[in-house]
Amino acid sequence: MNKKEIIDLLQTNHEVLIDWLGKQPKEIWEKGPSDKWTTGQHVLHLVNSFQLLNKALNFPRFFLKHKFGLCNRATRDYETVVKNYQDKLKLNQDKARKFNSKLKKPSLKSRKKILQKLCIVNKKLQNKVRRKSDLNLDRLVIPHPLMGKMTIREIVMWSAYHLEHHTIILSEKYENL
């Protein structure tokens, strides 16, 4: 995917999530299926994920290169990134659950602020991608807690899918709680 396609996908998937949330009663923000995250926790998880990626992308190229190295393979396409994530998630349910176990439950009162934050961190990521060179998107790597080292392009594509992934979970399991 080129930069424009990635940015468009980030925006589209964000809009689909926001649209779905807007059609639900606000009260589901604090609800979820038994032993699962609340709707608010899903959104907060996405905010945290975007914030971490934005923070990593604030580091200068030389730091990322020194800390994590450079990619020595071709960048994976979107479909491969998605499939690899789904496979890793299936194999590492306990690891994923443990990684996210301490996520606080946001109150209904904080809903508007968290949704605004999601919009802001998504726009920041889009701007960072827009400003990065294709060479840096494909050569610099950063670690993903489940997937290991990924190129910046791959992890941004994953972030776009991550929005879709949580929207699907919410729409399939959380609607009409």
Secondary structure, DSSP 8 states (H G I E B T S, - for coil): --HHHHHHHHHHHHHHHHHHHHHS-GGGGG--STTS--HHHHHHHHHHHHHHHHHHHHS-HHHHHHHH-B--S----HHHHHHHHHHHHHHTHHHHHHHTTT-----GGGHHHHHHHHHHHHHHHHHHHHHS-HHHHHHBEEEETTTEEEEHHHHHHHHHHHHHHHHHHHHHHTTT-
